[in-house]
Amino acid sequence: MELEDQHRFQVEGVASAGGAQILLSCDRCPWTAVLDDPISFADLNQRAAEHTEVCQ
């Protein structure tokens, strides 16, 4: 994934009733991934890259 594509994503940590969650969202569309389990940076980047392919 290109560096400029990486800049369009936001990552937030939030507390919920079930524990902590990570929200990965795209600035170009309303897509948001809600991640309940721990995730590596590489896997987080992979999810963003997969979304980049379908969100042009």
Summary of the structure (lengths in Angstrom):
residues: 56
radius of gyration: 11.5
end to end distance: 12.6
largest distance: 35.6
contacts: 117
relative contact order: 0.22
helix: 32%
strand: 36%
